[in-house]
Amino acid sequence: MTELFNSAMGVIEKNIVNFLIMIVAFLVISLVVAGVFSVIINLIFVGFLSYLINGIEFAVVLVILAWYIASLAEISKEMINNNSIDYVKSIKTGLNNIKKNSSALIVIAALGFVGGFIVQSVFGYGFINPYNFGGSVIEGIFYALAVGIALSEFVGKSNGLNFTKLFDKINRVSPNSGITLYIITIISIIPGIVILQFLLVGLPVVIIVLFNSGTHTNTTTHKKETENKNNKTQK
C-alpha cells in the first residue's frame, strides 16, 4: 500500500466539489444546532450552573464534528465506488452510525464537556482575556482527541478508542498516509487553525476508507499482475 496516500489524494482531487458541499452543509448544521443549544442552555443554566455552559456547548460541537466525519465516510465510499452521491442520505446514515456506537459518542461528548468546563473555569470568557491563547490550546487538545476517536470508531469501524493503533497500522504500510493522519488530527492544538482541520479532515477519512475496503490493495495487486504479464509477453 505504498501508494495509499496518492490514491486518497486522487479521490479528493476528483471529488473536491462533493467535499466542499459537505463542508458547507455541516457549517450550516453547526450554526443552526449550536445556536439553538446556546439559546436553550443560556436560558436554563444561570448563576453557579453557568459554569457548565461552555462544557455543554463544546460537547455539542464535538458531537457535530463526529457526525460530520461519519458522514464524510459515507460519501467517500460512494465516490470510491463511482456511485452517485446522495448528500441527504449520507448525512442521515452518518447520524445513524454515531448513534449505533453510543459508547464512543458518549466519550466524545464527555471530552467536549470536560474541555469546555476546564477552559471556562480556568480562563473565563472574553476575547481580550490574556489567557485565551492557553484556553484555545486546551480545547484544541480535546478537539484532537475527539477527531482521532471519530476517525477510528466511525470511519475505521470500531478500531478502539486508542486511535493510534489504527494510525500505526496504516503507517506501517504507507508512511505518508500515517503521517497525514497524525498531522491533521493534532493540528487543532495550534491556536486559530481548527477550521483548517475541518477543511482537511476529508483526506484522513478517505485514507481510512481505502485502507479498510482493500480497494487500493486490489488495484495495486492488479497493476502488478498486469505488469508481470506484460513482462512475460515481452520476453
Disulfide bonds with the S-S distance in Angstrom:
none
